[in-house]
């Protein structure tokens, strides 16, 4: 169980309505939610809220984030450019569970033009309640991802 009830959330214009509804629901469930924008359904450039959210995960203020855009894809691509961010676009329950268990994903990305709001709520619940598996093979793969980020991934070592 994720005991940390502080989470951070962001969106672009396409995700704005769902984000507002999700914040209301999460607060009713006892979460403290920090919103990095965007703050209206006026067209915006999603890398801006994505960067604001990722910085606050990178500096340790938050350990889980949620991003919503039209498809979930743009925000995930932008988020994954940040060191230490493992952002996963999910549309189904199994992926939301496995990306926590196997990938230790720290950002859940969803598409407001893809999913019903009830599915967004279900995926969020699964993502927030599922812990990463403390198993060697997953930890090893996460270390390799860090090496890819750092440029220290040594092909020869893994041949
Ligand atoms: C905005 O129109 C849309 O491109 C954006 O929300 C997102 O789906 C990008 O991946």
Boltz pocket constraint, residues with backbone or C-beta under 6 A from the ligand:
constraints:
  - pocket:
      binder: B
      contacts: [[A, 12], [A, 14], [A, 15], [A, 46], [A, 69], [A, 70], [A, 71], [A, 72], [A, 73], [A, 74], [A, 75]]
      max_distance: 6.0
